[in-house]
Amino acid sequence: MSTNRTFTMIKPDAVKNGHIGAILEKITAAGFKIVAMKYTQLSLRDAQEFYGVHRERPFFGELVEFMTSGTIVAAILEKENAVEDFRALIGATNPADAAEGTIRKMFATSIGENAVHGSDSDENAAIEGAFHFSGREIY
């Protein structure tokens, strides 16, 4: 059963390239309500924990290095069918494969620096949101 919340991060590449406002505009224009948001930077330990599911993959070290390279914007979004609708809005992981008009097609520079993270399931959305926000930070 789907829930009405998902988690996203605007990644260091998109923050560095000045795309925060444009990405947030696309998110809100698509009907998502921002119920929690913060500008922060992941520590090495936090990035290793957050991406722990990928620990055995060859790209893990590069991913952790990239995600700790600069500031991010973490947010919890709310909308009916949030996870699925947000995955459609952000597009394929590889921006070359992403549909026109998606966030990654518009703002990502590569498969590694792909502008945004979006939860891949309702369960992970809850876990990832709780990783970044306490209950009192969610409205």
C-alpha positions, 0 to 999 in steps of 0.5 A: 500500500502506498503512502503519501510521503517521500524523501528527497535530497538535492545533491551537491552538484545541483546545489553547487550549480545553483539549481535549488530554486528551480528544482523546488519549483518543479517539485511544488508545481508537480503538486508536492507539499514540502513538510520538512526541509533543511540545508545541510552537509553529510558527514563521512559517517552519515553518508556511509550509513545512509548509503550502506545498502550499496557498501559492497558495490564498486561505486560506494566509495565514489558515491560517499565522496561525492555526497560529502563534497558539498551541501545538500537540501534534504526534504520530505515531500507529501502528495498522494502516491508520493514515491511513484510520482516523485520517481517519475518527476525526477527521471532515470538515474542516468540523465541520458536516459531520463525523459524530457522535462524530468529533473535529472534530464534538466539538471543532472550532469552524469549518472554519478552527479544526477542532481537529486535523490528520490526514495525507491519505496514507501519503506525507504522513504520513511527510513530516509526521512527519519534519518534526516529529520526528527519528528518535531521537524516535520510539519 
